[in-house]
């Protein structure tokens, strides 16, 4: 199980993440976010920039309670690197 130790919101629904295993990556969330009421606020750059890390690093979240788990994000990074 990996933990997220840093997150930075970038332009156009992109995140820069650093994991406790040393992995660093930029992720374009537009490819994995569904078009749903809970994710629509993330289109607003100000709201998107309010991303936070859960205590313990097991995921990230926004004020509307939308969240993504650290393991899922790490797996996404690893799979993207292979393709």
Secondary structure, 3 states (H helix, E strand, C coil): CCCEEEEEEECCCEEEEEECCCCEEEEEHHHCCCCCHHHHHHHCHHHHCCCEECCCCCEEECCCCCEEEHHHHHHHHHHHHHC
